[in-house]
Amino acid sequence: ERGEYDHFMLKEIHEQPESLARSILPYIDQATQTIQAGETADQIFGDADRAVAIACGTAYYAAQTAKYWFEQIARLAMETDIASEFRYRKPVLPVTGPALFVSQSGETADTLAALRYCRENKAPAIAVVNVPESSIAREAKAIVPTHAGPEIGVASTKAFTAQLAVLAVLALSAAKARGHLKAGDEARYVKSLLSLPRKVSEALEAEADIKAIAQSLVKARDVLFLGRGRYFPLALEGALKLKEVSYIHAEGYAAGELKHGPIALIEQDLPIVVVAPYDALFEKTLSNVEEVRARGGRIILVSDDRGIKLAGNRADHVIRLPDADEIAMPILAAIPMQLLAYFVAVAKGTDVDQPRNLAKSVTVE
Ligand code: M6R
């Protein structure tokens, strides 16, 4: 039931402190502050030459975010692909490494077909699924479930952050199995994962600010989302969420791609959401912000205190995130993407929980 909330989407956004705790705790040994993702996963990742991660839609963006963790923390090359592309191109699979399948429903037709291709070609399939009795879960070699609980809104929210959290656990466990995680770092990452429910509650405190900013997007014809590094997939997710529920045309781009085409779109008052918590690449993104502003674009900056301070008056609006490390921050950055899309949709009066033309689970290709 929706309870006090007007829509399932908003209820599910607000459930994330609990759905994240449920999804993280089974993989953490509290006594030793260590990650426990299960023996099969550890063994598969330990010996892996590379990995592939396959999914559709929002689940694909979770996989794309995880690629940064797997490469940077576990030093494991990971290729990500959309299931509908992967399944038909006779892909070359890892020799010893896994194929990861990310799916809320576990019934997405293309993702299931991609899994079957990997099975036939002897690549061990690991499923990150929210429905443990689903087809994808049943056919995988190992299941690493998310425990987001049933998601009713067609737009994925709490399932996405649960996928990110479980993929972070997997990346850390791969790092351990591959000898790339020092004990001190493991304890630090565990602490960061355990702090997520509280930090998500803090991120949700920006709701009133986001609602106000959303009013300024209602009339927009197009919205651009920019991000770099691990925030690039978050920009893609922000754009997908907005178009799904508000029907406003939105594009997500890697900030560094701006000059290679999309900058031609910038005109007076075009809203540009920049997903840029402070990190080693922040200054580069800031120079993209300047380029956009010089052409009249209106900047909505999603960042933490440090980033917001450095950006100064270059941002027209800011959405503040709590401080966090490279594991927790991309998960926190999902929250404003969801709330922004939600409030624009509500202001436009669309059918938020059941947007036109969309199905919750795409079981035909
Ligand atoms: O059930 P799945 O996670 O496999 O679904 C994948 C996509 O269909 C899904 O994420 C879709 O993109 C959502 N509507 C996004 O909000």
Residues whose N, C-alpha, C, O or C-beta is under 5 A from the ligand:
A	BS01	M6R	C56 G57 T58 A59 V102 S103 Q104 S105 G106 T108 V154 A155 S156 K360 V362
